[in-house]
Amino acid sequence: MGLPSNVLQRLRAWLEYPLSSAPAISGNGHWLYFISNRGGIPQAWGCPITGGAPSCLYSARENVGQIEASPEGSAAVISVDRGGDEHWQLFVRDGSGAEGEAPLRALTHDPSHIHRPGAWRDGRRFVFSANVRDERFFDVFEVAAANGGAPLLLRQEDALITILAARGERVLLTRSNTNLDSDLILLESGREQLLTPHTEELTVWSADLVGPDVLAGANPDREFAALMRYRPGAAPEALREFGADVELVKGEPAGNRAALSVNRGGWSELHVIDLRTNEDRVLSTPGPGLVSSIAWIPGGDGFAFGFDSPTSGQEIWRCDLRSGSTTPITKSPAPMPGPVVEPSLHSTRAEDGLEIPYWEYAPDSGTPRGTLVVVHGGPEAQSRPSFAAGMFAFLVGEGWRVVDPNVRGSTGYGRTYVHLDDVRRRMDSVRDLRDLVRGLSSEGKARLGEVGVFGGSYGGFMVLSAITTYPELFGAGVEWFGIANFVTFLERTASWRRKLRECEYGSLEHDRELLEAISPIHHVDRIVTPLLVAHGENDPRVAVGEAEQIVEALRKRGVPVEFLRYANEGHGFTRIENLVDSFGRTAAFFARHLPRPRPEG
């Protein structure tokens, strides 16, 4: 049973609302590339840097993941996968303009392996990483983007390597030891240097080549990521500390300044640091929201940035450093489908005294029909106030209160907080959901046993674990592409990911007994909560077998369960027809299983 047709129309309007992100600016400074869902799936679009009607540059019905613009002319490299399988292939587009005027040329020809886009070294050479030698590891290659040809191997190592930046003969790499521990490596004219020797964990959120230096948002021996400077042969230097994480660092082409985004309690602050004077200039954003990416305009007079606002959507903005003003480059051609509510920040106290922050989205007036707790994935991630495809706005418009918590283990609150759920502390984060619901109940914001819980990926595990560990608290659960069995999850996840995930969850070799003990599949006898499960068949991160296990077990026990399976999706749903179906069935499921408020008295 789905939503009434008029409600489904409102949902579709929210999900189809045009969003623009990931700006990349052509080397001649005339053209803006970006990714947009106009047309029903993330695609490559472009428009003049001064704004104007955008053109679709790639309209095949597959996901575009990234666009990297050449530092010369107007060419760009675009990454595309098939059906959400994350086997990215690289294509080059030789010019700006509308679709068909400059067709794409394939740079890679092996859809059975992953080709992760890196950066242009100059107007001719592009570097990328790929796992063609061994699916577990990523080597570094260079390809002549202008005329194609076989890629040239630059570096080989049994590790997960990501290319962060390139400039001429210098290439900046990161080697992931865990999801939260990295090494920065500089390749220069065939030689390489480790910039970040360390024994304690070092998280690098972002890094760039800026002049002769490497600037990074990193947290050596500190709670939060500072603006760090790394020079070959010199000791690392902290240029600025903010008491919050420096999450984005992007240097201007001339190397004199760097633009930063700082995560201040979930909202983004925008800074420009003059590296000659160390002046910190704080810039205004279009309002409260998230700066998701930064791209300097050649000449250094300003930059474009992706901005995600919970009240106005996702657009590309231009910052003029001479005047300090910000103006939109992209603008949605559609009106906002309905009123939006800016979230408010609250916290609840866990059993052990830890403060658990959460964002609340609630109707402006009237009594909410019920409360939905939405749990983020990761777990090394953070719920932050964003447009989120308009889903929260839709749910609030339908009368729901939406609570979006950051349980222990979330990022954004320092090094200590993010490790409070590691391995044998896993169930402490699930207990946070119990304490959150009890806190909401004591404040009159929820009724025990009538709360909905919703999450995807790791958040899907949290949903399953919550309804097995505390079944008396929840009236309905929805899990998308979640983990039901940690053992089979680790056995089947993409081979390049397994080592990284074992650092967080525990390893099959040393922690199998624990992994079995905390897996929801082994506690299905406690589930009485109606459940909806959704999963993509091509998911390389959490295999669809996780959904099949939990659905089969519940059906055998006669527990109400619905299963949505999408043949052309991976880890997350991107196609408009699947988004409407999955979100529509989710909203209808909660409406069907969660009662409306009882009359007063």
KEPA-629623 format. One record per residue (C-alpha): x, y, z; residue in three letters. Coordinates in steps of 0.001 Angstrom, whole numbers, padded with zeros to 6 digits, always signed. Each point is the difference from the previous one (the first is absolute). Layout:
<pts>
XYZALA ...
</pts>
This chain:
<pts>
+000000+000000+000000MET +001492+003324-001061GLY -000727+003663+000526LEU -003171+001698-001264PRO +000586+001485-003461SER -000039+003618+001218ASN +002573-000748+002711VAL +002136-001940-002488LEU -000050+003034-002289GLN +001292+002174+002829ARG +002766-002502+000726LEU +001035-000149-003661ARG +000231+003786-000121ALA +002438-000042+002938TRP +002118-002804-001446LEU +000098+001567-003477GLU +000955+003426+001311TYR +003177+000894-001962PRO +003227-000087+002014LEU +003479+001080-001131SER +003336-000890+001605SER +003702-000792-000566ALA +001157+003074-001983PRO +003012-000265-002320ALA +001214+003007-002000ILE +001657-000212-003417SER +003590+001121-000319GLY -000970+002967-002160ASN -002325+001190+002774GLY -003075+000151-002242HIS -001893-003187+000795TRP -001463-001600+003126LEU -000444-003754+000110TYR -002215-001486+002710PHE -002096-003054+000891ILE -003788+000269+000091SER -002994-002291+000328ASN -001927+001904-002695ARG -001264-002781-002205GLY -000469-002506+002809GLY +003544-001254+000694ILE +003331+001684+000916PRO +001483+001212-003309GLN +002700+002391-001263ALA -001258+003505-000746TRP +001627+003266-000935GLY -000660+003703-000362CYS +001993+003232-000433PRO +001816+001027+003188ILE -002131+003141-000018THR -003146-002128+000194GLY -002722-000701-002523GLY -001958-002950-001306ALA +001938-003242+000620PRO +000578-002754-002538SER +000079-003729+000661CYS +003404-001295-001034LEU -000610-003709+000525TYR -003509-001422-000075SER +000472-003769+000023ALA -002088-001558+002759ARG +002947-000674+002309GLU +001479+001783+003009ASN +002641+002677-000388VAL +002218-000052+003086GLY +002604+002715-000535GLN +001138+002695-002445ILE +003592+001249-000189GLU +000619+003065-002192ALA +003274+000464-001856SER +002218+002933+001110PRO +000207+000992-003681GLU -002780+000532-002511GLY -003442-001442+000698SER +000498-003782+000132ALA -001158-002119+002935ALA +000193-003606+001172VAL -003275-001599+001128ILE -000441-003252+001962SER -003013-002255-000662VAL -001095-003357+001457ASP -002661-002529-001009ARG -003078-000600+002086GLY +001665+001233+003178GLY +002769-002637-000087ASP +002738+002618+000700GLU +002194-001449-002757HIS +000830+003524-001140TRP +001171+000521-003576GLN +001607+003219-001183LEU -000997+002097-002988PHE +001425+003264-001309VAL -002044+002821-001451ARG +002008+002321-002217ASP -002080+003162+000221GLY -002909+001848+001551SER -003393+000520-001583GLY -003081-002138-000319ALA -000178-003767-000253GLU +001152-001315-003364GLY +002231+002974-000785GLU +002942-001656+001784ALA -000645-003734+000436PRO +001671-002026+002726LEU +003015-002209-000727ARG +000798-002986+002207ALA +003312+000143+001854LEU -000475-003373+001696THR -001526-003149-001505HIS -000339-002513+002844ASP -003431+000067+001713PRO +000958-002987+002160SER +002352+002201+002065HIS -000142+003368+001790ILE +001700+003067-001480HIS -000055+002818+002542ARG +000468+003475-001515PRO +002956+001993+001311GLY +001207+003273-001499ALA +001500+001653-003082TRP +003785+000478+000146ARG -000289+002554-002827ASP -002186+000454-003084GLY +001092-003349-001446ARG +000584-002536+002776ARG -002546-001402+002471PHE +000829-002246+002974VAL -002367-002498+001582PHE +000062-003108+002211SER -001375-003428-000902ALA -000177-003528+001408ASN +000704-001883-003254VAL +003038-001863+001421ARG -001774-001229+003137ASP -003541+000884+001033GLU +001205+000735+003531ARG +002498+002698-000958PHE +000146+003188-002074PHE +003025+000906-002136ASP +000695+003420-001532VAL -000155+000550-003777PHE +000408+002843-002445GLU -001869+000291-003284VAL +000416+002430-002897ALA -003462+001551+000095ALA +000450+001753-003322ALA +000567-003087-002138ASN -000724-002943+002277GLY +002229-003032-000183GLY +000968-002561+002603ALA +000362+001370+003553PRO +003536+000242+001398LEU +000623-001548+003436LEU +001525+002598+002356LEU -000150-001721+003384ARG -000904-003426+001339GLN -000674-001033+003613GLU -002192-002471+001843ASP -002151+002750+001503ALA -003061+002182-000551LEU +001409+003087-001735ILE -002016+003126-000831THR +001248+002911-002100ILE -000751+003333+001658LEU +001710+002514-002300ALA +002544+000384-002798ALA +001976+002899-001390ARG +002669-000525-002630GLY +002481-002578+001216GLU -001498-000162+003495ARG -002820-002377+000963VAL -001515-000126+003503LEU -001271-003368+001225LEU -001593-001346+003124THR +000417-003579+001209ARG -002911-001201+002147SER +001106-002202+002890ASN -003489+000132+001527THR -002990+002221-000682ASN +001445+002467+002536LEU +003748-000447-000453ASP +001865+001184-003089SER +003446+000732-001390ASP +000668+002941-002301LEU +002497-000869-002739ILE +001537+002438-002482LEU +001193-001262-003390LEU +002373+002401-001716GLU +001918-000732-003195SER +000032-003737+000658GLY +000981+000291+003672ARG -002364-000311+002944GLU -000022+001242+003557GLN -002179-000875+002972LEU -001128+003352+001411LEU -001776-001309+003079THR +002051-002582+001890PRO -001974-000792+003134HIS -000674-002675+002579THR -003319+001264+001360GLU -003082+000185-002217GLU +000025+002887-002503LEU -003203+000958-001801THR +000334+002074-003182VAL -003362+001480-000966TRP +001292+001957-002992SER +003318+001059-001545ALA +001272+001966-002988ASP +003209+001127-001698LEU +000298+003721+000745VAL +003089+001726-001343GLY +003057-001992+001143PRO -001912-001496+002943ASP -002669-002531+000818VAL -002849+001410+002091LEU -002322-002402+001771ALA -002842-000176+002446GLY +001543-002604+002327ALA +000064-000829+003724ASN +003524-001064+001046PRO +000036-000343+003809ASP -003183+002072+000423ARG -003758-000458+000335GLU -000993+002007-003094PHE +001518+000401-003448ALA +002094+003159-000289ALA +001312+001730-003114LEU +003373-001734-000328MET +002926+000841-002277ARG +002296-002783-001227TYR +003283+000702-001782ARG +002407-002670-001204PRO +002871-000228+002453GLY -001663+002273+002591ALA -002024-000623+003146ALA -003798+000316-000345PRO -001383+003378+001046GLU -003468+000858+001307ALA -000955+003267-001712LEU -003466+000355+001553ARG -002110-001812+002577GLU -003720+000599+000334PHE -001148-002361+002763GLY -001947-001720-002783ALA +000906-002090-003034ASP +001494+001596-003112VAL -001872-002176-002482GLU +000824+001602-003372LEU +003261+001599-001194VAL +000383+001404-003508LYS +002934+002142-001132GLY -000228+002719-002646GLU +002030-000679-003172PRO +002601+002687+000838ALA +000626-001644+003377GLY -000423+003142+002130ASN -003327-000808+001646ARG -002096-002955+001080ALA -003748-000269+000451ALA -001178-002113+002938LEU -003236-001425+001281SER -000196-000594+003761VAL -002633-002269+001540ASN -001348+002023+002929ARG -002592-002113+001801GLY -001357-001323-003294GLY -000167+003324-001861TRP +002779+001101-002389SER +002190+003061+000481GLU +001778+001377-003068LEU +003524+001426+000425HIS +002736+001292-002303VAL +003546-000068+001388ILE +002622+002313-001538ASP +003134-002119+000207LEU +002264+003043-000367ARG -001401+001877+003006THR -001834-002834+001847ASN -003140+002171-000054GLU -003206-001973+000570ASP -002960+001487-001847ARG -003389-001400+000999VAL -002506+000152-002849LEU -003767-000022+000125SER -001859-002998-001364THR -003474+000339-001574PRO -001444-001073+003362GLY +000331-002911+002396PRO +001078-003053-001954GLY +002850-002184-001227LEU +002866+000888-002328VAL +000448-003257-001890SER +002758+000908-002492SER +002182+002902-001159ILE +001434+000850-003439ALA +002203+003068-000588TRP -000591+002185-003053ILE +003186+000475-002055PRO +001516+003375+000842GLY -000736-000358+003727GLY -002725+002665+000257ASP -002379-002487+001547GLY -001281-003530+000054PHE -003141-002051-000477ALA -001356-002188+002751PHE -002730-002562+000375GLY -002440+000998+002730PHE -002630-002238+001566ASP -002716+001743+001985SER -002805-001812+001859PRO -002377+002773-001060THR +001054+000852-003569SER +001559-003129-001507GLY +003405-000545-001613GLN +001456+002593-002371GLU +003361+001284-001270ILE +000987+003439+001268TRP +002772+002401-000985ARG +002049+001925+002547CYS +001616+003260-001176ASP +002990+000649+002258LEU +000272+003657-000983ARG -003458+000842+001299SER -000529-002965+002310GLY -003408-000594-001578SER -001498-003353-000942THR -002367-000469-002932THR -001673-003122-001380PRO +001240-001487-003273ILE -002597-002766-000214THR -003637+000423+000907LYS -002720-002605+000116SER -002529+000530-002807PRO -002730-001420+002234ALA -001643+001668+003008PRO +000522-001544+003414MET -002704-002694+000243PRO -001174+001177+003409GLY +000991+001696+003231PRO +003256-001072+001640VAL +001041+000056+003635VAL +003525+000755+001190GLU +001034-002670+002522PRO +000753+000794+003625SER +002915-001512+001904LEU -000611-001874+003264HIS +001692-002674+002076SER -000944-002819+002310THR +002023-001555+002810ARG +000974-003641-000404ALA +000029-002479+002863GLU +003733+000516+000558ASP -000330+003799+000011GLY +001116+000613-003592LEU -001859+002782-001825GLU -001502-001273-003274ILE -000811+002841-002438PRO -002932-000191-002385TYR -001700+002178-002597TRP -003757+000360+000178GLU -002273+000814-002939TYR -003548+000642+001173ALA -003206+001555-001340PRO -000423+003675+000841ASP -003435-000522+001473SER -002287-002749+001188GLY +000788-003288+001678THR +002317-002233-002069PRO -001562-003265-001097ARG +003029-001862+001366GLY +003783-000056+000293THR +002500-001568-002413LEU +003633-000536+001026VAL +002361-000015-003000VAL +003450-001558+000566VAL +002929+000938-002253HIS +002362-002486-001625GLY +003744-000173+000229GLY +000337-000417+002914PRO +002820+002509-000532GLU -002430+002663-001194ALA -002140+002791+001384GLN -003637+001001-000319SER +000069+003625-001074ARG -002752+002429-001001PRO -000372-000387-003767SER -002713-000117-002629PHE +000226-003828-000145ALA -002006-000192-003243ALA -002865+001770+001778GLY -001023-003184+001806MET +000033+001559+003458PHE -002006+002967-001270ALA -002529-002399-001526PHE -000324-002009+003222LEU -000404+003146+002095VAL -002617+001223-002482GLY -001866-003261+000563GLU -000023+000691+003740GLY +002982-001996+001267TRP +002652+001083+002451ARG +003402-001160-001353VAL +002887-000477+002432VAL +003486-000372-001510ASP +002565-000991+002674PRO +003781-000266+000107ASN +000535-002960+002302VAL +003469-000783+001335ARG +002332-000936-002825GLY -001089+002949-002157SER +002533+002382-001477THR +000003+003754+000606GLY +000385-000175+003793TYR +003684-000800+000304GLY +002328-002981+000005ARG -001232-001398+003341THR -003707+000001-000918TYR +000482-001789-003330VAL +001670-003005+001666HIS -002601-000564+002727LEU -001732-002707-002075ASP +003019-001944-001247ASP -000132-003824-000130VAL -001099-001132+003485ARG -001754+003299+000691ARG -002334-000475-002968ARG -003148-000518+002025MET +000629+003166+002002ASP -001052+001986-003069SER -003212-002053-000264VAL -000642+000757+003678ARG +000217+003684-000931ASP -003112-000485-002137LEU -001789-001449+003011ARG +001044+002953+002150ASP -001000+002435-002758LEU -003507-001471-000268VAL -000394+000002+003777ARG +001135+003622+000094GLY -002463+000960-002731LEU -002738-001785+001939SER +000793+001875+003208SER -000261+003277-001938GLU -003353-000964-001488GLY +001429-000304-003520LYS -000530-003741-000414ALA -001962-002925+001400ARG +001863-003143+000908LEU -000935-002779-002399GLY -001267+002433-002649GLU +003276+001367-001399VAL +001112-000715-003565GLY +003680-000696-000706VAL +001579+000371-003450PHE +003586-000359-001286GLY +002161-001087-002897GLY +003298-001904-000250SER +001519-000011+003506TYR -003160+001863+000995GLY -001876-003045-001250GLY +001935-002139+002467PHE -000965+002491+002720MET -003667-000419-000923VAL +000201-003805+000142LEU +002002+000081+003218SER -002386+002491+001614ALA -003098-002093-000693ILE +001705-003186+001227THR +001581+001517+003125THR -002808+002391+000995TYR -003129-001291-001785PRO -002290+001617+002556GLU +000978+003517-001163LEU -000743-000113-003722PHE -003245-000344-001920GLY +001478-000315-003511ALA +003438-000309-001598GLY +001351+000687-003481VAL +003503-001104-000965GLU +001607+000683-003352TRP +003061-002007-001173PHE +000950-000762+003606GLY +002176-002585+001744ILE -001848-002976+001484ALA +002980-002306+000514ASN +003491+001445+000576PHE +001694-003261-000979VAL -001637-000291-003434THR +000265+003767-000476PHE +003784-000099+000412LEU +000294-003130-002125GLU -001942+001532-002894ARG +000831+003704+000070THR +002258+001222-002824ALA +003462-001395+000689SER +001660+003436+000053TRP -002286+001019+002894ARG +000294-002989+002323ARG +003181+001039+001824LYS -001333+003522+000595LEU -003293-001260+001410ARG +001644-002594+002269GLU +001898+002827+001735CYS -003370+001405+001047GLU -002110-003105+000604TYR +002530-002691+000899GLY +001661-002638-002175SER -001247-003399-001069LEU +003279-001489+001195GLU +000027+001420+003535HIS -003550+001169+000767ASP -002338-002467-001705ARG -001751-000941+003255GLU -000728+003676+000736LEU -001163+000659-003559LEU -002423-002904+000220GLU -001247+001105+003414ALA -000902+003531-001140ILE -001440-000961-003410SER -003776+000604-000089PRO -000543-003163-002070ILE +000754-002055+003105HIS -002658+001830+002049HIS -002970-000020-002377VAL -002037-001856+002617ASP -000242+003338+001845ARG -001412+001937-002967ILE -003686+000823+000265VAL +000242+003377-001751THR -001333+000142-003585PRO +002935+000524-002363LEU +000546+001293-003532LEU +003270-000950-001740VAL +001366+001542-003219ALA +003182-000919-001862HIS +001714+000387-003385GLY +001137-003160-001783GLU +003319+001557-001104ASN +001072+001162+003452ASP +003788-000565+000264PRO +000222+001160+003617ARG -002824-001840+001756VAL -000984-002981-002128ALA -003698-000566-000651VAL +000335-003294+001885GLY -000204+002011+003232GLU -003557+001011-000858ALA -000902-003494-001178GLU +001114-001506+003326GLN -002078+002243+002221ILE -003088-000132-002243VAL +000055-003804-000183GLU +000448-000329+003764ALA -002907+002328+000781LEU -002317-001604-002517ARG +000661-003383+001589LYS -001035+001453+003362ARG -003078+001762-001388GLY +001235+003500+000861VAL -001386+002653-002410PRO +002796+000834-002468VAL +000058+001663-003422GLU +002924-000322-002421PHE +000832+002494-002759LEU +002693-001206-002406ARG +001405+002253-002749TYR +001840-001666-002880ALA +001739+003165-001261ASN +001221+001504+003287GLU +003062-000391+002183GLY +000787+001329+003474HIS -002615+002723+000050GLY -002814+000859-002383PHE +000517+002679-002655THR -002586-000543-002750ARG -003118+002088+000399ILE -002392-002903-000608GLU +001678-002027+002763ASN +000212+002975+002354LEU -003710+000683-000353VAL -000836-003661+000504ASP +002311-000556+003006SER -000755+003268+001795PHE -003708-000296-000825GLY -000223-003504+001426ARG +002034+001063+003024THR -002350+002904+000758ALA -003043-002207-000544ALA +001471-002713+002238PHE +000474+002410+002902PHE -003467+001476-000518ALA -001528-003474+000059ARG +001786-001325+003096HIS +000389+003037+002246LEU -003200+001298+001641PRO -001000+003632-000031ARG +000017+001888+003334PRO -002727-000968+002426ARG -002519+002711+000939PRO +001042+002184+002915GLU -001133-001449+003332GLY 
</pts>
